[in-house]
């Protein structure tokens, strides 16, 4: 894994002001997901997504990470920003362009983490149920 400067800069911002991030849980979440998403098959990135739905759209989304590398923290935070206000098709359509714009540069590994988290979120939105 290459620690890309753009990912590290975003990661540092996450922890410089945690109150400004999407980290945490949502009480009464309709969408609650736990997934092991490490693209390198190391089973180390465990991301937890908590979402509230209103009229078929995400009205709130937060995440927590366990054993995550900086790429997963960054990807999960960006997903939480981009996904709110969208329905499952809108979330499914989020791509590399949106990810890179919010990141402030390119990160192939960060985007790979983003894709995996996005896919898991869409599955959770399909049934608005808990997935483990």
N, C-alpha and C positions, 0 to 999 in steps of 0.2 A: 504494500500500500504506500502510495506517495502522498505525503502531506502537502497538499497544494496551498500556496499562500492565501488564495482567495477564500478557501474553506477555513483555514486557521483564523483569518481575520474575522470572519462571520462568527465562528465558534467563540472567539474571545469576547465579541460583543454580547453574545448570549449570556455569558457569565459575568460580564461587567455590570449588568443591570438585570438580574433575573426577574424582577417585577415587570419588565418590559417584554417578556417572552411569552410563549404559549405553553410553557412547561407547567404541568400540574394535572390534577384530576378534575372531572366535572361530576358533581353529585347528581344522581338521577339520569345519567347518560343513557340514551336509547341505543347508541352504537358504542360498544366496548370491545376492543380488539387487543389481543396479545399476539405478537408474531416474532419469530426468529428470522431476521432478514439479512444476515450477513451475506453479501454476494460472494464472499470467498469461502463459503461453506464452513466457516469456523464456528458456527452456532453461537456467536458471541453477541451480536447486536440483537437485543430484545427490546422491541419498541411496543409501547402500550398507547393506544389511541382512544380518546373518549370524546364522543360527539353528541350534540343535541340536534334534533331535527324539528323543523317547523315547515309545514306545507311541502314536505318532500325535499327540502333543502337543508343543508347543514347551517345551523344558526350559531353554533359554537363548536370549536374543536381544540383539544389540548392533547399533549403527549407527555409521556414519561419514558425514560430510557434506562436500561440496566445493562451494564457491560458494553455500552456503545462506544464506538470510535467517533471522532469529530464529524466524519461524513454523515453518520446517522443522525446525530443531534441536529446538524444543519439542515439535512433533508427533511426531517420531521417538522422542524420549525417552519420551514418554507411551505411545506404541505399544509400546515395549519393555517397559514396566512392566505394561501391561494384557494383553498377548498371552501372556506366559509362563504355562504351565500349561493353555493352551487348545488345542483342536484347530482345524482350519480353519473349521469352522462357528462355533465360539466366537469366533474372531478376526473372522470375517465379520460377526458380530452385534454387535461393539463399536460403540457409537453416540455421539452427541453428549453424552448425559447423562454417560456414564463419562468422556469426554474433559474436559468442563467441570468435573466434580467433582475430578479430579486436577489440572487447571490452576488451580483456585481461582477461576473466573469464566468468562465467555463470551468467545469469540474466533471469529467466523465464518470469518475467514481462516485461523486456526490449525486449525480443524476441517476446512476444505477440504484443507489440506495432510495432515492426519491421514487423511482418507478415501482420498486418493490413495496414501499409503504403505501403508495397510491393504489396499487392493485388490491392490497389487503383492505384498505379503507372502502373501496368500491364494493368488495364482497360483503363487508359489514353493512353497508348502506342498502344493499339489495334486500336483506332480511330485517334490517334494524334490530339485530340481535347480537348477543355476545358471541364472539368467536375466540377460541383459545388455541 
